[in-house]
Each structure stands twice: as C-alpha cells, then as structure tokens.
C-alpha cells in the first residue's frame, strides 16, 4: 500500500464508519491531489491506528473497517531527541529527519549558546513539517513537539530515572554511542532512549556537568565534528539501527 496517498487526521475526526474532513483537507484531496470519488488512500489518527479509506468528495470518506492496517513502522522503544535549536532554518531539517528516523518526541532546547528564540509561528511550522514527514515515511504515530525549554528544565523530566540518557559531545575522549548502546543492560531496555545534541559551538562545561549529574552518559558520534543539523540525524540513525536490529 506504499503507493497510496497518506493523510493524518485528528482522532476526533474518525467516526464509526466515516471520517469528517476539514475544509483544508477537502481542498488538498479534491483540488491539489485531484482525487476522484472511489479513490483509496490511507488515513491515520497519529496515535498508532491506520485505515484504508475510500474518498467520497466533497466532505467525507468512508472507512473500510475490515482493512484496518496493522503493520507497524514504529521503533520497539520510544526515542526522544533533545536538541539545541540551531540558527537559521536548520531546525526544519532536524525535525524532518528526526521524524523519518522514528523519533517519538522532539524537545527544542534553549542552551547557553542558543541564538534563536523560536516564535509560536516557528513551532506551528515545525509541527506541519513533522506531520508531512510522518506521512511521507509511513509512520503510524506522529511525533510530539514540546515547547522550547532551557536545558535545566529539560533535565527535570529527562534524566537517568526516566530514560536511558545520552549526551553527544563533539570533543573529548568519549566512547562512541554505538559502542555504549551495544552494552546496555536489561534494566535499561524498558526505558525510552533520550538523545541530547548541542548547539553551534557545542555544550558548555556547565551544561555537560549538569547532564552527568542527572545520569547522562556523554558519548561521541565519531572523530569528525558534525554540523548541528547533521549530528541529530547521525545519533538517531545509530539508535534506530540498534533498536531495529535487536528486535528482529
């Protein structure tokens, strides 16, 4: 079914046998994609459920309930990205790539070296990118985007008691993330994996010290210095590969 168009809906739009479309969704399917009556597509509630649906313009679709889609593209464990907001439009790429790689939650961090203070309009844009990327990559669950927050605040929620937490650092003699993940314990397997990636210029010594105090393991992503939009994708790709290879 990978050739079918995908559409994400709010759970409240999904009824017993019909889906009520918003005006924007009607326009998108009818005028932009130019679907015709009887065309099929996959609809998702963003919470893990998907259905094969029949388009009945202009205002509703009929869910084909007997063809509920049960194949999952989600990772076996939640993967959370805590990322210092990069300058310019870099966060657009970060949230898109993170979604494609299977992240379950993105937490924008206002670090000591963060230059950008995201506006509400920026957050709306990032959420739209996340939804589009989830549809494109055939995700069943739409990742959540938290409100931007200082590093100290993020550490109160994401720490060693709540997650298997790693902080990626460009400099220093650190073990590689892949090496550390391969030695994870049975107790850690039940927790979400939290990956923290710093800003341009890296984490400050104080930020690293606070992370270590919260139970983070400081790791390397290799010998090269990566750009702020490359490092998150690299770290998440490593985690996703380990999780998927261990679950097969």
N, C-alpha and C positions, 0 to 999 in steps of 0.2 A: 504493500500500500504506500510505498515511499513516494510514488509519483503523484499522489493525491495532494491537493491543497490542504493546509492545516490552519485552523482558526482557534484561538484561545478565547474562552468566554468566562464571565463571572459565574460562580456556582449558582447564583440566584436566577440566572437566565435559563437554566436547564430544568425543564419540567418533566412530567411523567413520560410524555411522548413527543413533546415539541420543544423547540428552542426559540426563544424570543430574541430577535436581533436588535441591536441599537441602530440608530439612523446611520452612524458612521460605518457600521459593519454591513448594513444593507448596501450602501453606496460602494463599498470596497468590493463586495462579491458581485454585485449586479453591474456596476459601471466600470470598475477598474479591471477586475479579473474576467468580467463578461461571462460569468457562469450562466447556464441556461437551466430551466426547470428540468429536474430529474438528474442533474449532475451530482456526483457524490464528492464528499470531502470528509476529512477527519476533524472532529471538534473535540476540544479538551477543556476541562474545568480548571486546569492549572494546579490541581491538588492530587493528581495521580490517575484520574479517570479519563478515558477517551472513548469516543463512539464513532462509528461510521454513520454519516448523516446524508440525507437527500435534500438538495436545495430546492425550495419552493418559493420563488420570488413572489411579491417583493418583501414580505415581512416575517417569514418564519421558515424553519426547517423541521422536517420530521426525523426523529432519531430512529435508526434501525437498531432496536434494542438487542435483537438476537445476534448482532455482530459487534458487541462490546469488545473493544480491543484490549487484550490482556498482556501483550508483550511489553516489557518494560525496558527502557533505555537508561534508567537511573542507576547510579552507583550503589553498591551494597551498604555504604555508610555515608552519613552526611559529611560534606566537605565545605568548610566555611573559609572565606577569604577576607582577611582584614588588611586593607590596602591603603596606604597613604595616598591621598588624592594627588595625582600628577598635574603638572601645569598644562595649560592649553586644552586641547581636545583629547588628551591622552586617555582620560577615563572612559571615553566612548569605546575605544578599543579594548580596554581592560574588562569592562562589563560584558562586552560581546564575546570575547574569547573565553572568559571565565564561565559564561553560560554554556557555550558549546562544549566545554570540557567537563561539565557535570556538577558545577558548584551548586550548593543548596541555598547559601546566603552570602551576600556581599556587604561588608561593613566598611564604609569610607572612613578613613582615619585622618584627623587633623593633627598631624605630628608637629614636632618643634620646627621642622623645616618645610612644612607645607605652605605653599604660596597662594593656592586657590581656596577661596571660601565659597562653596557651592550654593547657588541660589535655588529656590523652590523650582524654578523653570529647568535648571540643570537636572535636578532629581527626577522630574517628570520625563525629561528626555532619556535619562539613563534607564528608567523603567520601561519606556517604549522599546528601547534597544534590546533590553533583556527579553521582553516578550517576543519580539521579532526573531531574536537568536534562538529562543527556545522552540519556536515553531519550525524554524529552518533546520535545526539539529534534531528534530523529532523527540524532544523532551516531553515527558508526561507531567512534570512538575515545573512550575515557573519559579525560579529563584527569587527570594525576597531581597529587597534593598533596604538596609537600615538607614536611619538618619545619620548624617556625618557627626562624628563624636571625637573628642580628644582621646589620646592613647590611654591616659589614666582611667578614663571612664570605660573604655572597651575592656580593659584588664579586669574590671569588676565582674564582667559577665563571662569573658573567655579567658580561662586560666586552667591550671592542671586538674582542678577538681571537676570541671565541666567538660573538658575536651583533651584530646591529645594535641598539645600545642607546640608549634614550631615557629621560630622567628628566623627569617632568611637574612643573612648579612653578607655583603659583598667582600668585605675584608676580613683578615684574620685566619688563623689556623683552625678551621672548623671541620667537623665531619660532614660529608655530603649527605643531603636529605635522603637520597636513595639508600645509602648505607644504614642510616638510622631507622628508616621505615622497615627495612628488612629484619631488624632486630626488635620489633615491637613485641610487647608482652600480651598474654591472653587478657589481662585486665584492661588493657588499652583498647582492645578490639571493639568493645561495646560503646565507646565514646565517639562523638564527632571528631573529625580532624580539623584543627584550626591552623591556617597558614597565614602568617603576618609578613607583609612585604613593605619595605620602607620607601621613602621619597627620594627625589634627586639629592644626591649627597649622602644618602644612607641614614640609618638611625643614629641618634646621638648616643653617647656613652650612658647618659642618664636613662634614656628610653630602653636601652639594652639591659641595663641593671634592673630596671623595674620589671621587665619581662622575665628575666631569670628568677627574680623574687616571686613572681606569680607562677613559676613552674614551667616556663617555656624552655625548650631546648633550642639553642642557637645553632643553625646549620648553614652549610654552603650550598650554592647551586652550581658550583664548578669553579674553574680557575679564572674564567673571564668575568669582567664587570659587565653586567647586563643593564640595558635601559629599563626605566621604570615601567614601561608597558610590555617589556619582554619578560621580566622576572616573574610576574604573577602567572603568566601562561606557562612558563617553564616549570615552576613549582607545582602548579595544579596538574600539569600533564604527567609529572612524575608520580604524584599521589594517585591519580586516576589509573595509571598503568599498573601500579602495585595492587590497588583495590580490585581491579577487574581481573588481573592475572591470578590473584589468590582466591577468587570466588568461582573460578571455572573448574 
